[in-house]
Every structure is written in C-alpha cells, then in structure tokens.
Amino acid sequence: MNPINVRTCPLRHRSGKVPEQAATWSWRSDVVEICLGALCSAVIWRYTSHNDHTYGQRGNHPESPRERNGKGVILSPSDGLMLWSCLVYGCCVSSFIHRRQEKDPFQLFVYLVFVAGAGVAGYAVGASANLMLLGYLPWAISLAMAASLLGHGLYRRWKCVAPSPGDEEKLQPIR
C-alpha cells in the first residue's frame, strides 16, 4: 500500500518559515482592507449624517432621488450604495480581525479603546444614536484596524531591535 501523500502548505518552505512574498501579500491585503473599510465608512457616515439631519428638519421625509442626483455619489449616497457599503465594510472588518487574531494579542484591547473613544466623542458632541452607531463607530473601527496593523508592525520591529538580556548567553559558543 502507498502511504497517503500529505502536502504541506505551498506558502511555507521546508524550514517552516513563510517566504517573503507571502508576508508581503498579507501586508498588502491588510492595507487594501483598511482602505476599503475607510471608504465604506465615509459613505456610511455621509448617508447617516445627511439623513439624520434631513429627518430632523423635514419631519421624517427622506430626500427624493431627483433631489439627490445633482449632488454626486459620495456627497449624497443612495440607499443601495449604503447597503453595499455596509456589506463590504462588514466583510473587510471581519476578514481583518479573523486573519490577524493570532498575530496580535492586543487586538481586542485596541478595538475596545477606539470604540469607547467613539462613544465618548459622540456623546460629547450630542450626536444621535443613529449617528453614533452608523457614523462614529465605523470610523473608530477603521482607525482601530490601522492602529492594530501599525502597532503590531512597530512592536515587531522594536522586539527585533531590542534583544532580551538572556540572549547574550545564547549567542556565546558552548565550551
């Protein structure tokens, strides 16, 4: 009988290390997800702030599509664009968090700080619950994603530069 041929991960070399191309791809996908998340946050913010402001002045009568057409896509996003932005935003955030969960042990703390900061900022300016949930929160999570990526990168660089005191003993030859 032939033994089962178990293939190793194509991204890893036999030494167990991930090649530089895979590390670069991961970094690029993180940046793409952060940029997409920020763009979706801008659309969600604009839609929510515009409709929150409009509902307050006009007695819950949303703007008609004819009034909306002359203002541009980002300045006055449609309902469909808002829906797609929310879906893409959710996918970007969940993918980013899931992939980086094992790499970044302080990820939860970073997200909690930014979400709490968004809540405090929204409360301080007297924003409505809709604007806090659909305006401030997406931006806070996008900023937390960027802070998580940058903080983890700086931590890795600092960790590599500053050796621990016990490393000198390990580098000396055995006698």
MDAnalysis code that builds the backbone (N, CA, C; Angstrom):
import MDAnalysis as mda
import numpy as np

u = mda.Universe.empty(525, n_residues=175, atom_resindex=np.repeat(np.arange(175), 3), trajectory=True)
u.add_TopologyAttr("name", ["N", "CA", "C"] * 175)
u.add_TopologyAttr("resid", np.arange(1, 176))
u.add_TopologyAttr("resname", ["MET", "ASN", "PRO", "ILE", "ASN", "VAL", "ARG", "THR", "CYS", "PRO", "LEU", "ARG", "HIS", "ARG", "SER", "GLY", "LYS", "VAL", "PRO", "GLU", "GLN", "ALA", "ALA", "THR", "TRP", "SER", "TRP", "ARG", "SER", "ASP", "VAL", "VAL", "GLU", "ILE", "CYS", "LEU", "GLY", "ALA", "LEU", "CYS", "SER", "ALA", "VAL", "ILE", "TRP", "ARG", "TYR", "THR", "SER", "HIS", "ASN", "ASP", "HIS", "THR", "TYR", "GLY", "GLN", "ARG", "GLY", "ASN", "HIS", "PRO", "GLU", "SER", "PRO", "ARG", "GLU", "ARG", "ASN", "GLY", "LYS", "GLY", "VAL", "ILE", "LEU", "SER", "PRO", "SER", "ASP", "GLY", "LEU", "MET", "LEU", "TRP", "SER", "CYS", "LEU", "VAL", "TYR", "GLY", "CYS", "CYS", "VAL", "SER", "SER", "PHE", "ILE", "HIS", "ARG", "ARG", "GLN", "GLU", "LYS", "ASP", "PRO", "PHE", "GLN", "LEU", "PHE", "VAL", "TYR", "LEU", "VAL", "PHE", "VAL", "ALA", "GLY", "ALA", "GLY", "VAL", "ALA", "GLY", "TYR", "ALA", "VAL", "GLY", "ALA", "SER", "ALA", "ASN", "LEU", "MET", "LEU", "LEU", "GLY", "TYR", "LEU", "PRO", "TRP", "ALA", "ILE", "SER", "LEU", "ALA", "MET", "ALA", "ALA", "SER", "LEU", "LEU", "GLY", "HIS", "GLY", "LEU", "TYR", "ARG", "ARG", "TRP", "LYS", "CYS", "VAL", "ALA", "PRO", "SER", "PRO", "GLY", "ASP", "GLU", "GLU", "LYS", "LEU", "GLN", "PRO", "ILE", "ARG"])
u.atoms.positions = np.array([
    [0.823, -1.179, 0.000],
    [0.000, 0.000, 0.000],
    [0.869, 1.244, 0.000],
    [0.391, 2.224, -0.730],
    [1.091, 3.507, -0.754],
    [0.615, 4.378, 0.400],
    [1.549, 5.011, 1.071],
    [1.124, 5.910, 2.145],
    [0.415, 7.129, 1.550],
    [-0.439, 7.726, 2.339],
    [-1.162, 8.914, 1.888],
    [-0.164, 10.042, 1.705],
    [-0.242, 10.695, 0.571],
    [0.651, 11.799, 0.265],
    [0.111, 13.070, 0.915],
    [0.749, 13.503, 1.965],
    [0.328, 14.709, 2.665],
    [1.157, 15.862, 2.135],
    [0.454, 16.838, 1.578],
    [1.144, 18.013, 1.035],
    [1.224, 19.084, 2.108],
    [2.323, 19.773, 2.122],
    [2.470, 20.882, 3.057],
    [1.894, 22.136, 2.439],
    [1.745, 23.144, 3.229],
    [1.221, 24.417, 2.762],
    [2.160, 24.981, 1.695],
    [1.645, 25.380, 0.534],
    [2.523, 25.868, -0.522],
    [3.211, 27.177, -0.173],
    [2.738, 27.890, 0.844],
    [3.368, 29.148, 1.216],
    [4.581, 28.950, 2.118],
    [4.728, 27.775, 2.671],
    [5.834, 27.536, 3.599],
    [6.946, 26.738, 2.923],
    [8.161, 27.088, 3.304],
    [9.307, 26.302, 2.866],
    [9.448, 25.103, 3.793],
    [10.347, 24.245, 3.479],
    [10.558, 23.065, 4.329],
    [11.059, 23.444, 5.720],
    [11.678, 24.605, 5.828],
    [12.171, 25.028, 7.134],
    [11.045, 25.482, 8.052],
    [9.839, 25.646, 7.498],
    [8.710, 26.070, 8.316],
    [8.478, 27.561, 8.304],
    [9.319, 28.304, 7.602],
    [9.173, 29.756, 7.561],
    [8.339, 30.158, 6.347],
    [7.591, 31.232, 6.519],
    [6.797, 31.759, 5.423],
    [7.707, 32.630, 4.558],
    [7.715, 32.430, 3.235],
    [8.569, 33.249, 2.390],
    [8.133, 34.708, 2.397],
    [9.024, 35.560, 1.954],
    [8.781, 36.994, 1.998],
    [7.601, 37.409, 1.128],
    [7.353, 36.707, 0.021],
    [6.230, 37.047, -0.846],
    [4.905, 36.900, -0.110],
    [4.748, 35.859, 0.668],
    [3.504, 35.652, 1.410],
    [3.327, 36.721, 2.473],
    [4.411, 37.109, 3.133],
    [4.330, 38.165, 4.135],
    [3.957, 39.492, 3.489],
    [4.494, 39.770, 2.299],
    [4.160, 40.994, 1.583],
    [2.702, 40.976, 1.161],
    [2.216, 39.824, 0.701],
    [0.816, 39.712, 0.295],
    [-0.103, 39.972, 1.479],
    [0.212, 39.442, 2.647],
    [-0.606, 39.646, 3.832],
    [-0.653, 41.125, 4.195],
    [0.475, 41.794, 4.144],
    [0.545, 43.212, 4.453],
    [-0.276, 44.022, 3.455],
    [-0.184, 43.672, 2.171],
    [-0.949, 44.393, 1.152],
    [-2.437, 44.166, 1.320],
    [-2.841, 42.950, 1.628],
    [-4.272, 42.697, 1.811],
    [-4.797, 43.441, 3.038],
    [-3.986, 43.575, 4.077],
    [-4.398, 44.354, 5.244],
    [-4.628, 45.813, 4.866],
    [-3.715, 46.378, 4.082],
    [-3.845, 47.779, 3.677],
    [-5.070, 47.971, 2.778],
    [-5.311, 47.031, 1.864],
    [-6.493, 47.117, 0.998],
    [-7.759, 47.062, 1.840],
    [-7.809, 46.170, 2.810],
    [-8.990, 46.075, 3.667],
    [-9.189, 47.340, 4.482],
    [-8.126, 47.941, 4.970],
    [-8.252, 49.177, 5.738],
    [-8.748, 50.307, 4.839],
    [-8.202, 50.409, 3.628],
    [-8.634, 51.468, 2.701],
    [-10.090, 51.275, 2.275],
    [-10.483, 50.045, 1.966],
    [-11.885, 49.780, 1.627],
    [-12.798, 50.079, 2.811],
    [-12.368, 49.707, 3.995],
    [-13.148, 49.997, 5.190],
    [-13.312, 51.493, 5.416],
    [-12.253, 52.263, 5.167],
    [-12.332, 53.722, 5.328],
    [-13.261, 54.337, 4.283],
    [-13.188, 53.853, 3.050],
    [-14.083, 54.361, 2.004],
    [-15.541, 54.045, 2.341],
    [-15.795, 52.825, 2.770],
    [-17.161, 52.450, 3.168],
    [-17.611, 53.247, 4.388],
    [-16.696, 53.516, 5.309],
    [-17.029, 54.337, 6.478],
    [-17.443, 55.733, 6.057],
    [-16.762, 56.280, 5.044],
    [-17.111, 57.615, 4.556],
    [-18.521, 57.625, 3.962],
    [-18.850, 56.598, 3.189],
    [-20.189, 56.518, 2.591],
    [-21.245, 56.357, 3.681],
    [-20.993, 55.472, 4.636],
    [-21.946, 55.236, 5.720],
    [-22.137, 56.505, 6.553],
    [-21.030, 57.178, 6.858],
    [-21.082, 58.433, 7.626],
    [-21.911, 59.479, 6.898],
    [-21.614, 59.655, 5.624],
    [-22.300, 60.696, 4.854],
    [-23.800, 60.398, 4.740],
    [-24.139, 59.162, 4.455],
    [-25.551, 58.783, 4.337],
    [-26.272, 59.014, 5.662],
    [-25.677, 58.567, 6.753],
    [-26.317, 58.680, 8.060],
    [-26.419, 60.128, 8.504],
    [-25.346, 60.880, 8.359],
    [-25.390, 62.276, 8.803],
    [-26.359, 63.092, 7.956],
    [-26.410, 62.814, 6.655],
    [-27.332, 63.540, 5.777],
    [-28.780, 63.207, 6.116],
    [-29.090, 61.928, 6.281],
    [-30.463, 61.535, 6.583],
    [-30.864, 61.915, 8.001],
    [-29.940, 61.860, 8.941],
    [-30.244, 62.275, 10.304],
    [-30.576, 63.757, 10.332],
    [-29.805, 64.549, 9.595],
    [-30.031, 65.991, 9.515],
    [-31.330, 66.284, 8.770],
    [-31.584, 65.567, 7.663],
    [-32.777, 65.778, 6.859],
    [-34.038, 65.411, 7.637],
    [-34.009, 64.284, 8.361],
    [-35.176, 63.868, 9.122],
    [-35.512, 64.882, 10.214],
    [-34.503, 65.445, 10.810],
    [-34.725, 66.417, 11.872],
    [-35.372, 67.690, 11.362],
    [-35.072, 68.133, 10.143],
    [-35.598, 69.381, 9.611],
    [-36.921, 69.211, 8.890],
    [-37.115, 68.102, 8.199],
    [-38.255, 67.982, 7.320],
    [-39.336, 67.059, 7.854],
    [-39.224, 66.633, 9.075],
    [-40.274, 65.809, 9.658],
    [-40.351, 64.413, 9.079],
    [-39.228, 63.716, 9.033],
    [-39.145, 62.325, 8.578],
    [-39.535, 62.112, 7.121],
    [-39.279, 63.050, 6.258],
    [-39.493, 62.874, 4.828],
    [-38.132, 62.769, 4.150],
    [-37.751, 61.585, 3.694],
    [-36.437, 61.449, 3.057],
    [-36.373, 62.201, 1.739],
    [-35.175, 62.524, 1.339],
    [-34.937, 63.234, 0.087],
    [-35.287, 62.348, -1.092],
    [-35.918, 62.904, -2.077],
    [-36.280, 62.114, -3.254],
    [-35.052, 61.861, -4.114],
    [-35.083, 60.795, -4.942],
    [-33.937, 60.516, -5.809],
    [-33.641, 61.662, -6.762],
    [-34.656, 62.424, -7.181],
    [-34.437, 63.544, -8.091],
    [-33.610, 64.635, -7.407],
    [-33.877, 64.904, -6.117],
    [-33.106, 65.903, -5.371],
    [-31.679, 65.421, -5.126],
    [-31.501, 64.121, -5.029],
    [-30.212, 63.539, -4.696],
    [-29.266, 63.488, -5.898],
    [-29.767, 63.403, -7.133],
    [-28.942, 63.186, -8.320],
    [-27.911, 64.274, -8.566],
    [-28.202, 65.499, -8.305],
    [-27.272, 66.579, -8.619],
    [-26.114, 66.713, -7.656],
    [-26.092, 65.992, -6.563],
    [-25.078, 66.185, -5.523],
    [-23.896, 65.237, -5.615],
    [-23.970, 64.192, -6.409],
    [-22.855, 63.258, -6.523],
    [-23.061, 62.027, -5.678],
    [-22.270, 61.010, -5.972],
    [-22.444, 59.704, -5.331],
    [-21.988, 59.725, -3.875],
    [-20.836, 60.303, -3.598],
    [-20.301, 60.281, -2.236],
    [-20.978, 61.332, -1.357],
    [-21.288, 62.505, -1.920],
    [-21.904, 63.556, -1.119],
    [-23.329, 63.217, -0.706],
    [-24.040, 62.484, -1.541],
    [-25.401, 62.077, -1.215],
    [-25.624, 60.653, -1.722],
    [-25.111, 59.657, -0.996],
    [-25.210, 58.276, -1.468],
    [-26.650, 57.763, -1.455],
    [-26.919, 56.869, -2.373],
    [-28.250, 56.262, -2.466],
    [-28.403, 55.172, -1.409],
    [-29.632, 54.686, -1.292],
    [-29.897, 53.614, -0.335],
    [-29.134, 52.339, -0.707],
    [-29.072, 52.043, -2.001],
    [-28.362, 50.854, -2.461],
    [-26.869, 50.937, -2.182],
    [-26.278, 52.117, -2.397],
    [-24.851, 52.294, -2.108],
    [-24.584, 52.154, -0.613],
    [-25.506, 52.645, 0.193],
    [-25.369, 52.488, 1.646],
    [-25.383, 51.010, 2.027],
    [-26.307, 50.246, 1.431],
    [-26.385, 48.811, 1.718],
    [-25.101, 48.107, 1.313],
    [-24.617, 48.363, 0.106],
    [-23.388, 47.714, -0.360],
    [-22.181, 48.144, 0.470],
    [-22.154, 49.394, 0.878],
    [-21.054, 49.857, 1.726],
    [-21.058, 49.137, 3.058],
    [-22.232, 48.947, 3.624],
    [-22.320, 48.217, 4.905],
    [-21.872, 46.769, 4.746],
    [-22.272, 46.134, 3.652],
    [-21.881, 44.740, 3.420],
    [-20.371, 44.610, 3.205],
    [-19.805, 45.461, 2.356],
    [-18.358, 45.413, 2.091],
    [-17.585, 45.757, 3.358],
    [-18.071, 46.746, 4.095],
    [-17.416, 47.134, 5.339],
    [-17.390, 45.970, 6.333],
    [-18.520, 45.299, 6.487],
    [-18.583, 44.152, 7.399],
    [-17.633, 43.044, 6.992],
    [-17.546, 42.780, 5.683],
    [-16.625, 41.741, 5.199],
    [-15.175, 42.127, 5.451],
    [-14.833, 43.389, 5.209],
    [-13.448, 43.849, 5.430],
    [-13.064, 43.735, 6.897],
    [-13.937, 44.193, 7.767],
    [-13.630, 44.170, 9.200],
    [-13.522, 42.736, 9.715],
    [-14.474, 41.886, 9.347],
    [-14.429, 40.517, 9.872],
    [-13.230, 39.755, 9.318],
    [-12.882, 39.974, 8.055],
    [-11.710, 39.312, 7.484],
    [-10.427, 39.778, 8.171],
    [-10.313, 41.086, 8.369],
    [-9.124, 41.638, 9.017],
    [-8.973, 41.091, 10.431],
    [-10.053, 41.104, 11.185],
    [-9.991, 40.640, 12.570],
    [-9.673, 39.147, 12.626],
    [-10.305, 38.372, 11.770],
    [-10.093, 36.921, 11.793],
    [-8.657, 36.547, 11.421],
    [-8.113, 37.190, 10.383],
    [-6.756, 36.838, 9.945],
    [-5.695, 37.278, 10.945],
    [-5.905, 38.383, 11.618],
    [-4.877, 38.929, 12.491],
    [-5.076, 38.551, 13.957],
    [-6.078, 37.759, 14.255],
    [-6.396, 37.407, 15.632],
    [-5.229, 36.732, 16.350],
    [-4.587, 35.786, 15.696],
    [-3.491, 35.052, 16.331],
    [-2.201, 35.858, 16.366],
    [-2.034, 36.777, 15.413],
    [-0.794, 37.551, 15.335],
    [-0.746, 38.687, 16.349],
    [-1.896, 39.239, 16.680],
    [-1.947, 40.443, 17.505],
    [-2.691, 40.162, 18.811],
    [-1.967, 39.924, 19.900],
    [-2.635, 39.589, 21.163],
    [-3.379, 40.770, 21.791],
    [-3.051, 42.000, 21.414],
    [-3.688, 43.190, 21.995],
    [-4.801, 43.732, 21.117],
    [-5.239, 42.967, 20.133],
    [-6.232, 43.438, 19.182],
    [-7.542, 43.828, 19.868],
    [-8.038, 43.010, 20.761],
    [-9.291, 43.300, 21.449],
    [-9.195, 44.594, 22.253],
    [-8.089, 44.790, 22.932],
    [-7.894, 46.000, 23.728],
    [-7.890, 47.241, 22.833],
    [-7.199, 47.172, 21.687],
    [-7.145, 48.303, 20.761],
    [-8.546, 48.642, 20.259],
    [-9.306, 47.636, 19.883],
    [-10.669, 47.871, 19.388],
    [-11.559, 48.459, 20.482],
    [-11.446, 47.951, 21.694],
    [-12.265, 48.472, 22.790],
    [-11.946, 49.938, 23.079],
    [-10.676, 50.299, 23.027],
    [-10.286, 51.690, 23.270],
    [-10.874, 52.609, 22.201],
    [-10.771, 52.207, 20.941],
    [-11.276, 53.059, 19.865],
    [-12.802, 53.137, 19.870],
    [-13.479, 52.035, 20.142],
    [-14.947, 52.047, 20.194],
    [-15.428, 52.893, 21.369],
    [-14.780, 52.757, 22.522],
    [-15.140, 53.585, 23.673],
    [-14.875, 55.061, 23.383],
    [-13.772, 55.346, 22.713],
    [-13.464, 56.728, 22.333],
    [-14.511, 57.310, 21.390],
    [-14.999, 56.490, 20.461],
    [-16.050, 56.950, 19.550],
    [-17.338, 57.220, 20.321],
    [-17.660, 56.365, 21.269],
    [-18.855, 56.592, 22.081],
    [-18.759, 57.865, 22.897],
    [-17.608, 58.096, 23.500],
    [-17.406, 59.303, 24.298],
    [-17.453, 60.545, 23.399],
    [-16.817, 60.478, 22.231],
    [-16.832, 61.625, 21.313],
    [-18.249, 61.917, 20.816],
    [-18.992, 60.880, 20.473],
    [-20.369, 61.080, 20.024],
    [-21.249, 61.656, 21.116],
    [-21.061, 61.173, 22.329],
    [-21.836, 61.696, 23.451],
    [-21.459, 63.147, 23.740],
    [-20.168, 63.466, 23.620],
    [-19.692, 64.818, 23.912],
    [-20.260, 65.854, 22.937],
    [-20.426, 65.486, 21.697],
    [-20.960, 66.450, 20.714],
    [-22.477, 66.382, 20.626],
    [-23.097, 65.483, 21.370],
    [-24.551, 65.377, 21.384],
    [-25.129, 64.733, 20.139],
    [-24.407, 63.780, 19.570],
    [-24.867, 63.103, 18.360],
    [-26.019, 62.154, 18.702],
    [-26.864, 61.920, 17.716],
    [-27.969, 60.987, 17.911],
    [-27.422, 59.557, 17.952],
    [-28.263, 58.640, 18.393],
    [-27.854, 57.235, 18.468],
    [-27.549, 56.684, 17.075],
    [-28.343, 57.095, 16.079],
    [-28.086, 56.648, 14.703],
    [-26.710, 57.098, 14.223],
    [-26.389, 58.349, 14.473],
    [-25.099, 58.869, 14.019],
    [-23.947, 58.234, 14.785],
    [-24.147, 57.966, 16.058],
    [-23.076, 57.319, 16.821],
    [-22.836, 55.897, 16.325],
    [-23.916, 55.159, 16.056],
    [-23.787, 53.766, 15.652],
    [-23.341, 53.623, 14.207],
    [-23.869, 54.442, 13.312],
    [-23.547, 54.309, 11.889],
    [-22.585, 55.371, 11.386],
    [-22.184, 56.296, 12.227],
    [-21.257, 57.333, 11.808],
    [-19.911, 57.236, 12.496],
    [-19.943, 57.317, 13.815],
    [-18.701, 57.303, 14.580],
    [-18.088, 55.903, 14.681],
    [-18.924, 54.908, 14.879],
    [-18.427, 53.551, 15.101],
    [-17.654, 52.975, 13.910],
    [-18.137, 53.105, 12.656],
    [-17.328, 52.590, 11.539],
    [-15.968, 53.262, 11.418],
    [-15.934, 54.581, 11.653],
    [-14.641, 55.262, 11.601],
    [-13.727, 54.788, 12.720],
    [-14.275, 54.577, 13.892],
    [-13.460, 54.114, 15.018],
    [-12.874, 52.733, 14.735],
    [-13.667, 51.857, 14.152],
    [-13.164, 50.517, 13.860],
    [-12.138, 50.558, 12.731],
    [-12.347, 51.423, 11.731],
    [-11.336, 51.565, 10.670],
    [-10.030, 52.101, 11.240],
    [-10.118, 53.061, 12.135],
    [-8.903, 53.579, 12.778],
    [-8.263, 52.525, 13.676],
    [-9.081, 51.706, 14.325],
    [-8.536, 50.628, 15.165],
    [-7.814, 49.594, 14.311],
    [-8.345, 49.320, 13.112],
    [-7.669, 48.390, 12.201],
    [-6.297, 48.936, 11.823],
    [-6.244, 50.225, 11.474],
    [-4.966, 50.837, 11.101],
    [-4.012, 50.867, 12.290],
    [-4.520, 51.206, 13.464],
    [-3.672, 51.241, 14.658],
    [-3.167, 49.849, 15.018],
    [-4.004, 48.854, 14.827],
    [-3.597, 47.477, 15.108],
    [-2.472, 47.046, 14.175],
    [-2.618, 47.360, 12.897],
    [-1.585, 46.996, 11.924],
    [-0.285, 47.747, 12.194],
    [-0.370, 49.053, 12.397],
    [0.840, 49.848, 12.649],
    [1.471, 49.494, 13.993],
    [0.655, 49.329, 15.014],
    [1.188, 48.990, 16.333],
    [1.881, 47.643, 16.332],
    [1.275, 46.665, 15.647],
    [1.899, 45.346, 15.589],
    [3.205, 45.402, 14.794],
    [3.235, 46.182, 13.722],
    [4.463, 46.333, 12.940],
    [5.569, 46.993, 13.747],
    [5.211, 48.040, 14.487],
    [6.206, 48.706, 15.328],
    [6.674, 47.796, 16.451],
    [5.771, 47.031, 17.018],
    [6.131, 46.090, 18.076],
    [7.111, 45.043, 17.565],
    [6.847, 44.512, 16.365],
    [7.759, 43.511, 15.790],
    [9.131, 44.104, 15.545],
    [9.179, 45.327, 15.023],
    [10.481, 45.966, 14.782],
    [11.204, 46.239, 16.095],
    [10.474, 46.726, 17.103],
    [11.084, 47.014, 18.386],
    [11.573, 45.740, 19.045],
    [10.802, 44.684, 18.929],
    [11.169, 43.407, 19.526],
    [12.437, 42.862, 18.888],
    [12.601, 43.051, 17.582],
    [13.793, 42.560, 16.894],
    [15.010, 43.414, 17.210],
    [14.825, 44.696, 17.460],
    [15.953, 45.593, 17.714],
    [16.445, 45.458, 19.141],
    [15.533, 45.337, 20.090],
    [15.908, 45.297, 21.496],
    [15.961, 43.846, 21.980],
    [17.139, 43.239, 21.997],
    [17.229, 41.854, 22.466],
    [17.049, 41.782, 23.975],
    [16.612, 40.642, 24.428],
    [16.443, 40.452, 25.868],
    [17.811, 40.179, 26.503],
    [17.945, 40.420, 27.799],
    [19.249, 40.245, 28.457],
    [19.789, 38.825, 28.375],
    [18.954, 37.825, 28.290],
    [19.427, 36.447, 28.264],
    [19.952, 36.019, 26.902],
    [19.793, 36.860, 25.866],
    [20.228, 36.484, 24.523],
    [21.741, 36.428, 24.369],
    [22.481, 37.213, 25.165],
    [23.935, 37.184, 25.032],
    [24.484, 35.808, 25.408],
    [23.887, 35.188, 26.405],
    [24.335, 33.861, 26.817],
    [24.077, 32.834, 25.720],
    [22.976, 32.983, 25.024],
    [22.634, 32.031, 23.975],
    [23.569, 32.159, 22.771],
    [24.085, 33.349, 22.548],
    [24.951, 33.572, 21.385],
    [26.391, 33.108, 21.612],
    [26.788, 32.934, 22.860],
    [28.147, 32.506, 23.133],
    [28.308, 31.042, 22.788],
    [29.504, 30.659, 22.262],
    [29.740, 29.258, 21.930],
    [29.806, 28.385, 23.172],
    [29.429, 27.135, 22.990],
    [29.456, 26.175, 24.092],
    [30.897, 25.750, 24.332],
    [31.349, 25.717, 25.570],
    [32.729, 25.352, 25.879],
    [32.815, 24.023, 26.520],
])
